[in-house]
Amino acid sequence: MASELPEGMRPAVLTYGQAAEYLGISPGRLRNLKWMGRGPRSVTYGTRDVRFRIADLDAWLDQKAGIQPAPQPARKRAPRPRRRGVGTLATLVLLGGMAILAILIKLIFE
């Protein structure tokens, strides 16, 4: 239906029925796929008004057909901040041992 229209006359978003017809499946099947998290991306207006963008439907069809999208440039991850202060068990044991040693020295020499 929507694919028969010229590019400039296509609607921006499609209803469940229109999207199902565009994909060649029943509206119930599209609802089930969406509910299972395996359907195409959708746009929700308000709480219940769900629409599908044609670009998202095409991307979903390409994914199902095994067509990979054009590669995007890789993003660099931000480095993790370094932890400061007492953080490991070995450090805690060392500090505890030093505290005990200080107490013993104080008791011996006083």
C-alpha positions, 0 to 999 in steps of 0.5 A: 500500500504505502510502497506504491505511493511516490516517495514524497507522498508517503505518510511519515508514520503508519498505523498497526494495520498499515505497517502490517500491510507494508510488511506483508503480515497480519496486524495480529502477528505484528502486535505479537512480534512487538509484544515479544520485543522482536518486532520493528521499532515504533513511536508511541504518542501518548499512552496507547497510540503506536505508530511505525516509521517506514525507515524503521520497517525497512531496517527491520526487514533488512535485518530479517533478510540478513542485510547489514546496515552500513558500518558506523564509525566506532565510538571510543569509550570514556576511560573508567575513573580511577578509584581512590582511597582504600579499596582492596582487601590487601590494603585493609590488612596492611593498615590493620597490621600497621595499627596493631604494630603501632599499639604494641610498640607504644605498650612496649616502650611506655 
